[in-house]
């Protein structure tokens, strides 16, 4: 099947400006296709990942992906469906975010063929106000702009002229890429439909009605319970390993609902139809094994963080489940115990009862500490300790950086050696 048929099977197409024209185009040549992202932050989250996964599929199918970092548009902010104006960032912050996003995108697209990353600041910043009004303002009808969903949703509470003109700037991007980068397709989320069609309209006005310029949007992704995909109790799931560790990233995917996992396999992995069908059957016949979730977690984590991150995440998962933490690396402990109760300690050796009570406050009293140690309820770095005269040596394991305490079957504590 061609790329559009594959996307349709995956449920990844929401709207197309001209299906037949685009279908003919992708069948006859390698097509330039772009996705844009504004540098409003210094990391993407998994909501941002959706259109880039689709762009990656075009790359793997032999087409030419172009990524637009919105240094120009990001400096003013888009309406984005929010009920208030975006807070303008300093240009220093915009440039910092540009560099961080570029590094992330290079990791995602730099392995399987050619791609380009461009910055719309390079052409938008060179345009004078008079050029903007004469060359482009005349080509946009205010009534049409007001009817675009993303603008219409803001009219009741008000929208600034700055954000109102965002769709013109994005349209200029598409025209610039069409003229200079051989880009004929723009891809975006469902909320970008108005901006995308403004771009195709501008190209047809400037280049002629027969110009081959097309737009595609991706459906809004909701979980089976109707809530927005990608949000957790702890907030967004980031692609930056310092914001969301690879272990936490892996856990997000492995904990997906049976009702959602097949859809996510279609969206977020490059597995073929037969393998996904096999995993779908396993969800029905042996859901307790969670094979589909594990495959999903492996594939997405590998795509974003690499094979080594998958190995580390699975090592941590296995160790926490079994209690056998002794073989974890210091890096794996940092990830796996990030959100567990922790305390800072020195590297001084102390009697275990004193250490549990006076140093860490893991135990409420010496009587309780002696009882728990004697009953085998305390494990230090994975080893059961039953001798109340034993010593805790904080420098003995994990490069002298950590001591892991397990009290009972499930309660873990992390002591960070300072």
C-alpha positions, 0 to 999 in steps of 0.5 A: 500500500502507498503512504496514504493508504497506510495512514488511512489504515492507521487512522491517522488522517483527519482531513485532506485538501484534495485526496485524489490530487495528493494520492496521484502526487505521492505515487508519481514522485518523491514529495516534499512535506513539512511540519512546523513547531514553534519554540515555545518550550525547550522540549517536545512532549508526546503530543508534539510527537504525533505529527512528527511520527507521521512525517517520519513515515513519509521519510521511510516511504522515500519522501522528503521531510522538512521541519520548520522551527518557528523562530519567527512565528514563535516570537509572537505566538499562535492563537492555539485555541487557548482562551488568552493571549500567549506571553511573549518570550524574550528572543534569547529564550526563543533561540535557546528553545530553537537549539534544544528542539533542533537537537531533539529532531535531529535524533529522530530524523537523522538516521533513515535518509535525508531531511531538512530543518529550517527556521522561519525567522530567516525569511520572516525577519527580513520582511518589512511591514510595508512588504507584508501589507502590500505583498500578502495582506491584500491576498487575505480576506478578513471575513474568511480569516474570522471564520477560521475555527481557531480564530472564531473560538477566540472572538468572544473573549478577544484576540490581538492583531498579533495573534490574528495575523498568525495564519498569514505568517504560517501561510507565508511559510508554506509559500516560501517552502513551496518556492524554495524547498520543493515542498508541496504538502503541509502536515499538522494537527486537526487544530491547524486545518484553518492555517493549512488551508490558508497556506494552500489558498495563498499558493494558488493565488500567487502561483496559479490555481493549478499549483500542486499544494496540499494539506493533511491534518491528523485527528485529535487524539483522545483516550478511550475515557475521553480525556486528552492523550499525553497528560498524566497526574505528573503533567506532560510526558516530555521527550527531554530525558532530564524532564521525563526519564527514559524509565518514566517514558517507558512506564507511560507507554506500558501502562496504557489501557487495553482499549487504547493500545492497538490504536497507539501501536498503529500511531506510534510504532513502525510495526507492520499490519500483520504484527499489529494484528497479532498483538491485537489478538493477544490483547483479546486472548491474554490481556494479563500478559500485556504483550502489546503494551510492552511492545509499544513501550519498547518501540516508542522508547527506542525511537525517542531515546535509543536501544540502551534506554529500553534495556535500562527501563526494562532492567529497572522494571524487573528489579523493582518487581522482583526486589533484586536491585543490587545489579542496577547501575547508578544511572538506572537507580536515578531514573527508577527511584526518581519519584520515591521517598528520598533522604540525603545522608553522609557516607559515615558507617552507622549501626543499622538501627541508628541509621534507620531512625536517627539518620534517615527517619525511615523507621519511627523508633528504635523499637520498631527498627529492631523489630523490622530488622529482626523479622526480615522486613528490611533490605539494604541494597537488595540484601535482607538484613536480620542482624540488629548489630549490622552496619550500613556502609553508604559507600558500599554500592552504586558507586557510593552514590545511593543506598536503597532501602526496602521496608516490607514488600513494596515500600522503597526509600532512596538515600542519596549519599552527599 
